[in-house]
């Protein structure tokens, strides 16, 4: 979907951030999930930025390779990842709170009744 965009140094889609290979795509999506410049990547993949097509792509032409699907895709991806990260953070806090509030005493009230 975004793998045909040409790499340019002055845009967010460059040699370090691109969708041309599976591994690079995972790195860009991980960067977007952490909130690191995901807006710039989203706008660079959209048609408003008018990104050029890579010369090695099969559908090379002088038209834009941007997709109108970039904005809904990146927004939904970021919202979903943020929701998951917040849920994981809350789950860790609740687990630690449960661990700290446990009663670790070996003797209970019924042991006191038996002793007396």
Secondary structure as UniProt FT lines:
FT   TURN            3..4
FT   TURN            9..10
FT   HELIX           22..33
FT   TURN            34..35
FT   HELIX           38..45
FT   HELIX           47..49
FT   TURN            55..56
FT   TURN            58..59
FT   HELIX           69..100
FT   HELIX           109..115
//
